[in-house]
Structure formats: structure tokens, C-alpha cells
Amino acid sequence: MSLLRPVYEKYFRVDVRGIDNLPAHGGALVVANHSGTLPLDGLMLQVAVHDHHPAGRTLRLLAADLVFMLPVVNELARKAGHTLACSDDAQRLLARGELAGVMPEGFKGVGKPFADRYKLQRFGRGGFVSTALRAGVPIVPCSIVGAEEIYPMIGNASTLARLLGLPYFPITPTFPLLGPLGAVPLPTKWTIEFGEPIPTDGYAPEAADDPMLMFNLTDQVRETIQHTLYKQLVRRRSVFF
């Protein structure tokens, strides 16, 4: 946190809204949009919860397999409290009364072209809804504005990405043209907004196996995040202020 906080406060100048929608105790699943070419949004989300929640809660992010396969990144992710994005790990966290965070767009969201900014990608098969239903915890939609512009991805060197075993290899206006300097993100102004929780404790245990219910709840969460993103974009004065 001490390393991330200056970036959060001074560089991206993050505004946080709706933090009281996260419960003071007990488990909850935070579901957020994902963007930015590099997944800095997850780290800033973690700082937002840690530093602004009245009860000082900690968010445990459910990360993709690739995160735990990369040297150095793997160790940092573990120390930051992240764990594998699988139902077993998520179930254990929620059963212990922890806050777990998931970004269902995955690489489709974080690696989408700049032309598709703030357009949510597919939310997978709704596995996060099933996990929340089984644990009986609320789902808290979260919308992040500002991350889309830190690395405007104008191209993808797909052949190089395959050779490196990566889901994509981004080309931005500054990278790889400017070398390491091109990896410095643009200092955009961020807003993180937590929406009203969607309760799941009123459903029977077998509801987690109902595909129609999972589809409806997944669609509800996705539409809530998308609608909030549009509202934030209308309100903001500038990408950088």
C-alpha cells in the first residue's frame, strides 16, 4: 500500500464514491469493469477500499492464472493478498467474511482497443454470481472511470503476443516507440464508484444452479456498471482534471 498510495493520491488523484455500500463486516463480492491495457485498475481499487472504508476493510482480488505464472509479479500479487480467480478460492474468502473482488471482463476488457473504451465486454458465464449465491453474500457493482485512457491501445502485435505467451501485446502512441518511457501511464483523473449492493441471501441454496437466474443477475450487474460509467462520463470535465 505504501508504494501504491502516492500513485493513487498524487498521480491518478482518485475520487471514491459510494464506499458505504460495502458492508462493515461479513463477506461481499465486488464486481468491477476492467480496462487500461495494464491492470492498474485492480490495484487502485484495492487502495480505495483499504484507505476509505470506515471499517478499514481489505479487498482480496481474484486474479487470472497468468498473474501467478509471471516471475516477480507472482510474488507481489501474493503479498498484496490476491488469489486465483477460481470458485474454490472465492468461496473460501467469502465464507470467512472477506471482501473479494472480481473483474469478469478479464483480458477482453483490459486489452480492448481504445476505440471501444467504456464499452463493457462479455462477463463470461456468470460464475461470480454462482459463487455469491452459494455464499449468500451481496454483490456490489463497481464502476471505474479514468483507467481507459492511461495507455490508449491503438494496435495489437498479436504474433509477438503469441510468441511471448501473452493474451495481447499493446501498441500505444508512446509504446514501444519511446521504449521504457512509453510504459509510463498518462496521469488521468480517476473516479471509483461503488453501487448499491444486490442481495443474494434470499435465494435457496439450489438457486446457484439455475442458469436463468445466473443470466438475469449477471445482466443486472453488468447493466448497472455500464449505466454508472455513462453517468460518470457525462459528469466529468476532462480526462486529466
C-alpha positions in Angstrom: 0.0 0.0 0.0 2.8 2.4 0.8 4.1 2.0 -2.7 0.7 2.3 -4.4 -0.7 5.2 -2.3 1.4 8.0 -3.9 0.3 6.8 -7.4 -3.3 6.7 -6.2 -3.3 10.1 -4.4 -0.9 12.2 -6.4 -0.8 10.7 -9.9 -4.3 9.4 -10.6 -6.0 11.6 -7.9 -8.7 9.1 -7.4 -12.2 10.2 -6.2 -14.1 7.5 -4.4 -17.9 7.4 -4.2 -20.4 5.1 -2.5 -17.8 3.4 -0.2 -20.6 3.0 2.4 -22.2 0.5 0.0 -19.5 -2.0 1.1 -20.6 -3.8 4.3 -18.9 -3.0 7.5 -18.4 -6.7 8.2 -19.1 -10.0 6.6 -18.4 -11.2 3.0 -19.3 -9.4 -0.2 -18.3 -9.8 -3.8 -17.2 -6.5 -5.5 -17.6 -6.8 -9.3 -15.9 -4.1 -11.4 -15.2 -3.2 -15.0 -11.6 -3.8 -16.3 -9.5 -1.7 -18.6 -6.3 0.2 -19.1 -4.0 -2.2 -21.1 -2.1 -3.0 -17.8 -4.3 -3.9 -14.9 -3.6 -0.9 -12.6 -7.3 -0.5 -12.0 -7.4 -3.5 -9.7 -4.5 -2.1 -7.6 -6.2 1.3 -7.3 -9.4 -0.4 -6.4 -7.7 -2.2 -3.6 -6.2 1.1 -2.2 -9.6 2.7 -2.4 -11.2 0.1 -0.2 -8.3 0.0 2.3 -7.9 3.7 2.7 -11.6 4.9 2.5 -13.8 2.3 4.1 -14.9 3.4 7.6 -14.1 -0.1 9.0 -10.7 -0.3 7.3 -11.6 -3.3 5.2 -9.3 -5.1 2.8 -10.2 -6.2 -0.7 -8.8 -9.6 -1.9 -8.7 -9.6 -5.7 -9.3 -12.8 -7.7 -6.6 -12.7 -10.4 -6.1 -14.6 -13.7 -3.7 -17.6 -13.9 -1.2 -15.5 -15.9 -0.6 -13.3 -12.9 0.7 -16.2 -10.9 2.9 -17.5 -13.7 5.0 -14.4 -14.2 8.2 -14.0 -12.2 8.2 -11.2 -9.6 4.6 -10.4 -10.4 3.6 -13.7 -8.8 5.3 -12.9 -5.5 4.0 -9.3 -5.4 0.4 -10.5 -6.1 0.5 -13.0 -3.3 1.9 -10.4 -0.9 -0.8 -7.9 -1.9 -3.5 -10.5 -1.0 -4.5 -11.6 -4.4 -5.6 -15.2 -5.1 -6.5 -17.3 -8.1 -9.8 -16.5 -9.9 -11.5 -19.8 -9.3 -14.7 -20.7 -7.5 -13.0 -22.6 -4.7 -10.7 -19.8 -3.7 -13.6 -17.2 -3.9 -15.8 -19.5 -1.9 -13.3 -19.8 0.9 -12.7 -16.0 1.1 -16.4 -15.2 1.2 -17.1 -17.9 3.7 -14.5 -16.3 6.0 -16.4 -13.0 5.8 -13.8 -11.3 3.5 -14.3 -8.8 0.7 -13.5 -10.4 -2.7 -13.1 -8.5 -5.9 -13.5 -9.8 -9.4 -13.3 -8.2 -12.9 -15.4 -10.6 -15.1 -14.3 -9.0 -18.4 -10.8 -10.4 -17.9 -8.3 -9.9 -20.7 -11.1 -8.9 -23.1 -11.6 -5.8 -21.0 -8.1 -4.8 -20.1 -6.8 -5.5 -23.6 -9.6 -4.0 -25.7 -8.8 -1.2 -28.3 -9.1 2.4 -27.3 -12.0 2.8 -29.8 -14.0 0.5 -27.5 -13.3 2.4 -24.3 -16.0 2.3 -21.6 -18.0 -0.4 -23.6 -18.2 -3.4 -21.3 -17.2 -6.7 -22.8 -18.9 -10.0 -22.1 -19.0 -11.1 -18.4 -18.0 -14.7 -19.0 -20.5 -17.3 -17.9 -21.7 -15.7 -14.7 -19.5 -17.8 -12.4 -19.2 -14.9 -10.0 -23.0 -14.9 -9.5 -23.0 -18.6 -8.7 -20.2 -18.0 -6.1 -22.1 -15.2 -4.4 -25.3 -17.2 -4.4 -23.6 -20.2 -2.7 -22.0 -17.9 -0.1 -25.2 -15.9 0.4 -23.3 -12.6 0.2 -24.2 -9.4 -1.6 -22.8 -8.4 -5.0 -21.5 -4.8 -5.1 -21.2 -3.3 -8.6 -18.2 -1.0 -9.1 -17.5 1.4 -11.9 -14.1 2.8 -12.7 -13.5 5.8 -14.9 -10.1 7.1 -15.9 -8.2 3.8 -16.4 -9.2 3.5 -20.1 -7.0 6.4 -21.1 -3.7 5.6 -19.2 -2.4 3.5 -22.1 -4.5 4.2 -25.3 -4.2 0.9 -27.1 -4.3 1.6 -30.8 -2.9 -1.7 -32.0 -2.0 -5.3 -31.0 1.1 -7.1 -32.1 -0.7 -10.5 -32.0 2.2 -12.5 -33.5 4.6 -11.2 -30.9 2.0 -11.8 -28.2 1.7 -15.5 -29.1 5.5 -15.9 -29.1 5.7 -14.4 -25.6 2.7 -16.3 -24.4 0.7 -13.2 -23.7 -3.0 -12.5 -24.4 -2.0 -9.4 -26.4 1.0 -7.1 -27.0 -0.2 -3.5 -26.9 0.8 -0.7 -29.2 0.1 2.7 -27.9 1.1 6.2 -29.1 4.2 6.0 -26.9 4.9 2.3 -26.6 7.1 0.7 -28.0 8.2 3.8 -29.8 9.6 5.5 -26.7 10.9 2.3 -25.2 10.7 2.1 -21.3 9.5 5.7 -21.2 6.4 4.7 -23.2 5.4 2.4 -20.3 4.7 5.4 -18.1 0.9 5.7 -17.8 -0.8 9.0 -18.6 -1.8 11.0 -15.5 -5.6 10.7 -15.9 -8.2 11.6 -13.3 -9.9 8.6 -11.9 -13.3 8.0 -10.2 -14.2 4.8 -8.5 -17.9 4.4 -7.6 -19.4 1.6 -5.6 -23.1 0.9 -6.4 -25.9 -0.3 -4.2 -25.4 -4.0 -3.2 -27.5 -6.6 -4.8 -28.5 -9.1 -2.1 -28.4 -12.9 -2.7 -29.2 -14.3 0.8 -32.9 -14.5 -0.1 -32.4 -17.3 -2.6 -32.5 -21.0 -1.9 -29.1 -22.9 -2.0 -30.1 -24.6 -5.3 -30.5 -21.2 -6.9 -26.8 -21.3 -7.8 -27.5 -24.0 -10.3 -30.3 -22.1 -12.0 -28.9 -20.8 -15.4 -31.7 -18.4 -16.0 -31.3 -16.8 -12.6 -27.5 -16.5 -13.1 -28.0 -14.9 -16.5 -30.5 -12.4 -15.1 -28.3 -11.4 -12.2 -25.2 -11.2 -14.4 -27.1 -9.0 -16.8 -28.3 -6.8 -13.9 -24.8 -6.3 -12.5 -23.4 -5.6 -16.0 -26.1 -3.1 -16.9 -25.7 -1.3 -13.5 -21.9 -0.9 -14.1 -22.4 0.3 -17.7 -25.1 2.8 -16.8 -22.9 4.2 -14.0 -20.0 4.5 -16.3 -22.1 6.6 -18.7 -23.3 8.8 -15.9 -19.7 9.4 -14.7 -18.5 10.2 -18.2 -21.3 12.8 -18.6 -20.3 14.4 -15.3 -16.5 14.6 -15.8 -15.0 17.8 -17.1 -11.8 16.4 -18.6 -9.8 13.2 -18.9 -7.0 14.8 -16.9 -8.8 17.1 -14.4 
